[in-house]
Amino acid sequence: MGGHYGVDKTVAVLKTKYWWPHVKRDVSEYIRRCAACQLNKIRRHKPWGQLVPLPVPDTAWRHYSLDFVTDLPKSQGDQGNTFDAILVLVDRFSKYVRYLPVAKTITAQGVADILLRQCFLKMGPPDTLVSDRGSVFTSQFWSDICFHLKINHRLSTAFHPQTDGQTERQNQELETYLRIYMGYRQDDWVGLLPYAEYAYNSKKHSAHGQSPIRVAFGTNPKGFDGVPDEHWLRKPLTSWAEGGPTPELRRQVSHRLEEWADISNAAKSSLEKAQRTNAKWYNTSRLPLYFAEGDSVLLRSKNITTNRPSKKMDARYLGPFTVTKKIGKLAYRLDLPPSMARIHPVFNIALLEPWHEPFKFAQFKPGPIQIPEDVSAGDRYEVEGILEHRDTTARGREYKVKWLGWPTQDCTWEPEGHLDNCEEILAEYLANPKDVSRVRGGNRTAQGRPMATPTTRRQTRGSERGRGRKGKL
């Protein structure tokens, strides 16, 4: 009957009939530990977690971030292809951007092909790549591409797009440009992308005070306003003589290289200064908080759908969950129940709240978390055989799985833990890894999935009991 109101109202009601020393302190502690209040009340404090910027790169074309702008009106390209999304690629050092039209339904293979043709074959593959946790970037095919190209792929934590805030901000600027220049029918934006790309790359960037083109290539473009850049007014490099490069040519080349190095050093210093300034202002509205392994925490339910009828009236927090590992400085891995197996268990601290164990005599106890089957249940596919294996640093030993009814090009690399109920197939492979004749039809299934979804493929839910043995969820 108390209504779970705050400290002042609860104390005021108690004092009408009761009193004891330190009554307000005791009431405050009881409410702080109340399970119902912890799960359902809005938090009024500043968000947790201070800014931890990504390391400043040393040079251009080594560190990229990428994201998609989706749900755009359909627009046709020069070859007649229809697009409704844009792949935005940003070089984190120079801030040089690429706007690549794609279809919203693009696969991991499609993204890899575009990046290879448009970027990697021109500037080489990067050292690091930052993206969100979209299905394209979490697929096994994309993991294989990064593995073979030696790209360190950094994924954002679940439900926290601020990890790649640079690209998110870039998306907003691109959308603003297109709104201004698109026609009334909004079907001509594909032809505008090269102009939007040039307009952004040729203008001074606030992070380092220079244009992305100048930082990336060492010079500014001529421009289209009739006023050439001062760099273009200089005399061209001396021509090669028959006997090889002249001392004058060597001097000019050396001067240009030194000038480019000065541009890069100035850009890096400006980026580091910008990061310090951003962190200073960002942290004024944030609070530091740290958890240790074994601590109990609550998870914000904003991005998670449960089986309850109304999301509006659902609990604001789920849990408590146990912290199993700290990831970096601001993310934590949680021990989630089986019903949340399809949700990535690493979360930014901004989505967490400390759990205060209620008093033993408290009546309210948190109930089990029920997630709809289409969120928690995994698809099952029949294993035909294992073709080869490899040892990785991140996931240990992986096996290349041939799925029954799928072509060889759709084989995927699966960690050993996904095959723990396929003992016979695994034993046959380990007995003779070079014998591929053992690949045959079977009724064993495992966790994982090929790169595309077939229209006639029999699929099973993880909770169903079909023929054969089920792999691990």
KOLZARO-148390 format. One record per atom (N, C-alpha, C): z, x, y. Coordinates in steps of 0.2 Angstrom, whole numbers, plus 5000, padded with zeros to 4 digits. Layout:
N
ZXY/...
***
This chain:
473
500050044994/500050005000/500050045006/500150115006/500150155011/499550165015/498950155011/498350165014/498050235015/498450285013/498250355014/498050375021/498450355026/498350375032/498650445034/498550475040/498750535041/499550545042/499750605044/500450625044/500850585049/500550575055/500950545060/501050475058/500550435056/500650365054/501150355048/501050405043/501450395038/502250405039/502350455044/503050475046/503250415050/502850385054/503150335058/503350275054/502950255048/503150205044/503850225040/503850285038/504450305034/505050295038/505050315045/505650325049/505950255051/505550195049/505850135050/506350115045/506350155040/506850135035/507250205032/506850255032/507150315029/507150375034/507650425033/507650485036/507950545032/507650605033/507950665030/507750725033/508150775033/507950835037/507250865035/506850885040/506150905039/505650855036/505750795038/505350735035/504650745037/504450775043/503750775044/503450835040/503850885039/503550945035/503450925028/503850885025/503750865018/503150815018/503150765022/502550725022/501950755023/501850805027/501250845028/501050885022/501550915018/501350945012/501150895007/501450845006/501250795001/500550765003/500350755009/499750725010/499250785009/499350845011/498950905009/498750905002/499250894998/499150894990/498850834987/498750774991/498550714989/497850714986/497750704980/497050704977/496550654980/496850594981/496350544984/496150564991/496550594995/496450615002/495950675001/496050724997/495650784996/494950764994/494850714990/494150694988/493850654992/494150614997/493850565000/493850565008/494250605011/494250615018/493850665021/493650645027/493150695031/493550755033/493250815033/493650875035/493450885043/493950895047/493850895054/493850975057/493951015052/493951085054/493251115055/493151175058/492551205059/492251225052/491651225051/491351245044/491551315042/491651325035/491851385033/491251435033/491451505033/490951555032/490651585038/490751645039/490451675045/489751705043/489351725048/488751745047/488651815044/488251815038/488151875035/487351885035/487151925040/486351935040/486051975035/485451955033/485151995028/485052065031/485052125027/484852185029/484252195033/484252235039/483652245043/483152285039/482552265038/482052315035/481952375039/481652425035/481452485039/480752485041/480352445038/479652445040/479352385038/478652375040/478352305039/478052305032/477952245030/477552225024/477952245017/478652255018/479052265012/479552215010/479652175015/480152115015/479952055018/479752005013/479551935015/480051885014/479951835018/480251765017/479751715017/479751665012/479251615012/479551545011/479251495013/479451425012/478851375013/478951315011/478351265012/478551215018/478051195021/478051135026/477651085022/477951025020/477650975015/477650915019/477350865015/477250795017/476850785024/476350825024/475850825030/475350775028/474950745033/474350705032/473850745028/473450715024/472950755020/472450775025/472250835024/471650875028/471250915024/470550915025/470150945021/469951015024/469851065020/469651135022/468951145022/468751205023/467951215024/467651205017/467951215012/467651205005/467751135002/467951095006/468051025004/468751015000/469151065000/469751054996/470251015001/470650974998/471150935002/471850965001/472150965007/472850995008/473350945011/473950955009/474450915012/475150955013/475051025013/475651065014/475451135016/475951175019/475751235021/476251285018/476051345016/476451395013/476551445019/477151455021/477351495027/477651565024/477251615026/477551685024/477651725030/478251755030/478551795036/478751865034/478451915038/478651975037/479351985041/479852005037/480552005040/480652065045/480152115045/480252165050/479852155056/479152145056/478752135062/478752065064/479052015060/478951945061/478251915061/477851955058/477151925057/477151875052/476751815054/476751755049/476051745047/476051715041/475351685038/475551615037/475051575039/475051505037/474451485032/474651475026/474151465021/474151385019/473651355019/473551285017/473551275010/474051225007/474051215000/474151144999/474151124992/474351054990/475051054989/475350994990/476050994988/476251004981/475750984977/475850984970/475651054967/475551104971/475351174969/475851204964/475651234959/476051264954/476251334955/476651364951/476851434952/476251484952/475851464947/475251504946/474751504953/474751444956/474351434962/474651474968/475351474968/475651514974/475551584973/475651614966/475551684965/474851704966/474351664965/473651674966/473451684974/473751634977/473651634985/473951704988/474551714986/474951774989/474551834987/474351834981/473951894978/473351914982/472951854983/472251864987/472351874994/472851834997/472951835004/473351885007/473851915003/474351965006/474452025002/474552014995/474752074991/474152124990/473552104990/472952144989/472752174996/473052155001/472952185008/473452235010/474152215009/474652255011/475152275006/474952264999/475352284994/475952234992/476152234986/476752184985/477352204988/477752164990/478352184994/478952204989/479452234992/480052254989/480552194987/480652144993/481052094992/480652024994/480851974992/480551904993/481151854994/481251824999/481751775000/481451705000/481751654996/481451594996/482051544994/481851474995/482351424993/482351414985/482651364982/482651364975/482251304973/481651304976/481151254974/480851264967/480651214964/480451224956/479951274955/479451294960/478951344960/479351414959/479851424963/480151484963/480651504958/480851444955/481351454949/481051454942/480351444942/480051444936/479951504932/479851504926/479851564922/479251604924/478651574925/478051614927/478251654933/478551624938/478651654945/479151714943/479651704939/480051764937/479651814934/479251804929/478851854926/478351894931/478051854936/477651894941/478151944945/478751924947/479151964951/479352024947/479452014940/479752064936/479152114935/478552094934/478052144933/477852184940/477852144945/477652174952/478252214955/478852214951/479452244954/479652224961/479652154961/479952124967/480652094966/481052104970/481752084970/481752014973/481751964969/481651894972/482351864973/482551854980/483151824982/483151754983/483551714979/483551644980/484151614984/484051564988/484551534992/485051504987/485651494989/486151454985/485951384986/486251344981/486051274980/486251234987/485851194989/485951154995/486151195001/485851255002/486051285008/485451325011/485051285015/484451315017/484551375022/485151375025/485251425030/485151505028/485151505021/485051575018/484351605021/483851565021/483251585024/483151545030/483551555035/483551525042/482951545046/482651605045/482151635049/481551585047/481351575041/480751535039/480851465041/481451435040/481551365042/481451355049/481651405053/481551405061/480751415062/480451455058/479651465059/479351395057/479551365052/479251295051/479351245056/479851245060/479951205066/479451215071/479351285073/478851305078/478151285076/477951295070/477351275067/477151195068/477651165066/477651085066/477551065073/477851095078/477851075085/477051095088/476851155086/476151175088/475651125085/475751105079/475251055076/475250985079/475850965081/475950895084/475550895091/475550955094/475250955101/474550955100/474250995095/473551005095/473150965090/473450925086/473150885081/472850825084/472250805081/471950745084/472350675082/472050625085/472450555084/472550545076/472050555072/472050535065/472450595061/472650645064/473050695061/472750725054/472150725054/471750755048/471450815049/471550855055/471150915056/471650975057/472250975054/472651025055/472551085052/472151085046/471951145042/471551195047/471051165051/470651205055/471051235061/471651215062/472051235067/472551295065/472651305059/473051355056/472951425059/472251445058/472151515061/472351525068/472251475072/472351475079/473151475080/473551435077/474251435077/474551505075/474251535070/474451595067/474351655072/473751655076/473651705081/474051695087/474151635089/474551615095/475251645094/475551635088/476251655087/476251735086/475751765082/475851835081/475651875087/475351855092/475151895098/475551885104/476051845103/476551835108/477251875107/477551895112/478151935112/478751895108/479051925103/479551895099/480251905102/480651855102/481351865105/481751915101/481651925094/482051965090/481952045092/481352065093/481252135095/480852145101/480752095105/480452105112/479652125112/479352125106/478652145106/478252095101/477652095102/477252045098/477252075090/477252025086/477252045079/476652085077/476052075080/475452115079/475552185081/475852195086/475952265089/476452305084/477052265082/477452305077/477152315071/476752265068/476452275062/475852325061/475452325067/474852365067/474852425072/475352425076/475452475081/475052465088/474752405089/474352395095/474352325096/474252305102/474152225103/473352215103/473252155101/472552135102/472252125109/471652125109/471252115116/471452045119/471551995116/471651935119/471051895121/471151835122/470551785124/470551765131/470951795135/471051775142/470551815147/470251865144/469751905149/470151965151/470751975150/471152035153/471352075147/471052135146/471152175140/471852205140/472152215134/472752255134/472652325136/473152355139/473152425142/472952475136/473152455130/473052505124/472252505123/471952455124/471152455123/470752485129/471152505134/470752535140/470752615138/471152635134/471152705132/470452735129/470352795130/469752825127/469852825119/469252805115/469352805108/469452875105/469652875099/469752945096/469152985096/469153045097/468653095097/468253085090/467653095090/467253085084/467353145080/467253145073/467253195069/466653245070/466853305070/466353365071/466153375064/465553415063/465253435057/465753475053/466153515056/466653565053/467253525051/467353465052/467953435051/468353415057/468953385056/469353365062/469453415067/469353405074/469453455079/470153455081/470453505084/471153505087/471253455091/470753425095/470853375099/470953305095/470653295090/470653245086/471353245083/471553305080/472253305077/472753285082/472753305088/473253295093/473253215095/472653185095/472653115096/472953075091/472753095084/473053055079/473753065078/474053125080/474753145080/475053095085/474753095091/475053055096/475152985094/474552955091/474552885089/475152875084/475152915079/475752905074/476452905077/476552955082/477152955085/477352895089/476752865092/476852805096/477052745091/476752745086/476852695081/477552695078/477752765077/478452775074/478952745080/478852765086/479252745092/479352665092/478752635091/478752555091/479152535085/479052555079/479452535074/480252545075/480452605077/481152625078/481452575084/481052565089/481252515094/481352445091/480852425087/480952355084/481552355080/481652405076/482252405071/482952395075/482952435081/483552435085/483652365088/483052335090/483152275093/483352215088/483052225082/483252175077/484052185075/484252245075/484952255073/485452225079/485152235085/485552205091/485552135091/484952105089/484952035089/485352005084/485452035078/485852015073/486552015075/486752065078/487452075081/487652015086/487152005090/487251945095/487251885092/486851865087/486851805084/487451795080/487751845076/488351845073/488951825077/488951855083/489451845088/489551775090/488951745092/488951675094/489051625088/488751645083/488751595077/489451595074/489851645074/490551655071/491051615076/490851605082/491351565086/491451495084/490951465080/491051395077/491151395070/491351455067/491451455060/492151485058/492451475053/493051495051/492951535044/493351595044/493351635038/493751605032/493451615026/493851585020/493651625014/494051635010/493851675004/494251644998/493851644992/494151624986/494151684981/494651684976/494651734971/494451694964/494251734959/494151714953/494751674950/494651614947/495151574945/495451524950/495251524956/495451474961/495051404959/495451354961/495151284960/494851264967/494251234967/493951214973/493651144972/493451114978/493051054978/492351064981/491951024978/491251034980/490950974984/490650984990/490450934994/489850894990/489950824990/489550784986/488850764989/488750784996/488250755000/487550764996/487450814993/486750824990/486750814982/487250774979/487250764972/487350694971/486950664967/486950594965/487350574959/487850534959/488250514954/487950444951/488350424946/488150354943/488450294947/488850314952/489150254956/488650214960/488750154961/488250114964/488050134971/488550144975/488350164982/488550234984/488050264987/488150334989/488650334995/488550294999/488950285005/489650285004/489850244999/490550234997/490850284992/490350334990/490550384984/491050434987/491450464983/491850514985/491550574989/491850604994/491450654998/491450714995/491950724990/491950794987/492050774979/491850824975/491850824968/492350874965/492650864960/493050924957/493750904955/494150944954/494151014956/493751054951/493451114953/493051164948/493351234949/493351274944/493551334944/493051384946/493251434951/492851484953/492851544947/492251554945/492151604940/491951674942/491551674948/491351734950/491151734958/491251784962/491051784968/490351814969/489851784972/489151814972/489051834980/488951894981/488951924988/489551904992/489451894998/490051885003/490251815004/489751765003/489851695005/489651645000/489551664994/489351614988/489851624982/489851574978/490351574973/490051534967/490151564961/489851524955/490451484952/490351424951/490851374948/490751354941/491251344938/491251314931/491151244931/490451224931/490351154931/490351114924/490451054924/490451014917/489851004914/489750994908/489050984905/488650934908/488950884911/488550824915/488250854921/488350914923/488050944929/487651004927/487451004921/487151064918/486451084922/486151034925/485451044928/485551074935/486151074938/486251094945/486451164945/486151204949/486251274949/487051284951/487451324948/488151334949/488351374954/487951404958/488151454964/488051414970/488551414974/488651374980/488851414986/488651404992/488851434998/489551405000/489951445003/490651425004/490651375009/490151355013/490151305018/490151235014/489951235007/490051175004/490651165000/491151215000/491751214996/492351195001/492851174997/493551165000/494051184995/494551214998/495151234993/495451174990/495651174984/495951124980/496751134980/497151084983/497851094982/498151054977/498451084972/498651044966/499150994968/499050924966/499550874968/500250884965/500750854967/501350854964/501350814957/501750834953/501650804946/501850734946/502250704951/502350634951/501850594954/501250624957/500750584960/500350544955/500250484957/499850434953/499150444952/498750464958/498050474958/497850534954/497350524949/497050584946/496350584946/495950634948/495250634948/494950614941/494450574941/494150554935/493550594934/493250584928/492650634926/492050614930/491650664931/491050654935/490450634931/490150584933/489550554929/488950564933/488450604931/487850614934/487250574930/486750544933/486250514930/485850554925/485650524920/485350564914/484750604917/484350584922/483750614924/483950674928/484550684930/484850744933/485150794929/485550764924/485950814920/485550834913/485150784910/484850804904/484250844904/484150894900/483550934900/483050914895/482450934896/481850924892/481850974886/481650944880/481650984874/480950994872/480751054870/480051074867/480151104861/479651094856/479651124850/479451194850/479751234846/479651304846/479151314840/478551354841/478151364836/478251434833/478451484838/478651554836/478751594841/478951654840/479151704845/478651764844/478351784850/477851834850/478051904851/478551914856/478751974857/479451974861/479752024863/480352024866/480352084871/480852084876/480952134881/481652134883/481852184886/482552194888/482552194896/482952154899/482952154906/483752164909/483752194915/484452204918/484752144919/484452094922/484752034924/484951984919/484551974914/484651924909/484751944902/484752014901/484752044894/484152034891/484152024884/483552024880/483251954881/482551954882/482151894882/481651894877/481451834875/480951824870/480351784872/479751804871/479151764873/479051714868/479151644870/479151594865/478451554866/478151544860/477551504859/477751434857/477551384862/477751314861/477251274857/477451234853/477051194848/476651154852/475951154852/475451114855/475251134862/475551194864/475351224870/474951294869/474451304874/474051364873/474451424874/474151484872/474551544872/474751564880/474251544884/474451564891/475051524894/475251474891/475851444893/476551464890/476451524886/477051544883/477551564889/478251564888/478751584893/479251624890/479551664894/480051714892/480751674893/481051674887/481751634887/482251684885/482851674888/483451714886/483651704879/484051744876/484251734869/484651674868/485051664874/485551604873/485151534873/484551534875/484151474874/483951454867/483951504862/483751504856/484251504850/484851484853/485451494848/485451444842/485051394842/484951344837/484251354833/483951414835/483251424831/483351484827/483851484823/484051544819/483551574815/483151524811/482651544806/482051574810/481851544815/481251574818/481451644821/482051654824/482251714827/482351764822/482651744816/482751794811/482051824808/481551774807/480951794805/480651844810/480651834816/480451884821/480751944821/481451944820/481752014820/481652054814/481452014809/481352054802/480652094803/480252064806/479552094807/479252074814/479452114819/479252094826/478452094827/478152134823/477352144824/476952094820/477252054816/476952004812/476851944816/476251924819/476151864822/475851814818/475751824811/475551774807/476051714806/476751734807/477251684806/477251634811/476851634817/476851584821/476551524818/476851464818/476651404814/476951344817/476751284815/477151224818/477851224815/478251194818/478951184816/479251124820/479851114818/480251054822/480851074825/480851144827/481451164830/481351164838/481851154841/481751144849/482251194852/482051204859/482451254863/482451234870/482951254874/482951244881/482351284884/482051254889/481551294893/480951244893/480451264897/479851224897/479251264899/478651244896/478051274899/477851264906/477351294908/477251294915/476951224918/476751184914/476451124916/476651064912/476651004914/476850944910/476250914906/476250914900/475650884897/475750804897/475150774896/475150694896/475350664889/475150704884/475250674877/475850714873/476250754876/476750794873/477350754872/477650754865/478250724864/478850764867/479250734871/479750764874/480450724872/480950764871/481650734870/482150754875/482550704876/483150724880/483650764876/484050804880/484550844877/485050804874/485150734876/485750694873/485450654867/484750664865/484550624860/484550654853/484550624848/484550654841/483850644838/483450684838/482750674835/482750724828/482150724826/482150774820/482150844822/482450884818/482450954819/483150974823/483251034824/483851054827/483751064834/484251054838/484251054846/484451124848/484151154853/484351214856/484951204861/485151254864/485751244869/485551214876/485951174878/485851144885/485951194890/
***
